């Protein structure tokens, strides 16, 4: 709802208008001398009507883009479980290969057991239940 033009302008109102004028200058709508002149008038304005007059011949600025959601963080407990899973299974695979890789693929049992444990840890993390301090 537009405010009556004879209402007194606040410092925040003046600063918003100044920011809009700077953005219009950055977009090429105002040259530097026009910007200086309008900024002087903006900071000297007493009413909102005086501020509105400074941007009346300029298009509305697009609203700022919404902030991006932060990237999901991997909890330290889940990170530790992933490192343990990879390192333990890698060591077992290397031992199996170093001993000739003959016979059955016994590292598969280690992979199965640690994989099940990892699945439970990931499920708890997705529920937000992976903090051991909460238990």
Helices and strands as residue ranges (DSSP letters): H 11-26, H 32-44, H 48-55, H 76-98, H 107-127, G 132-134
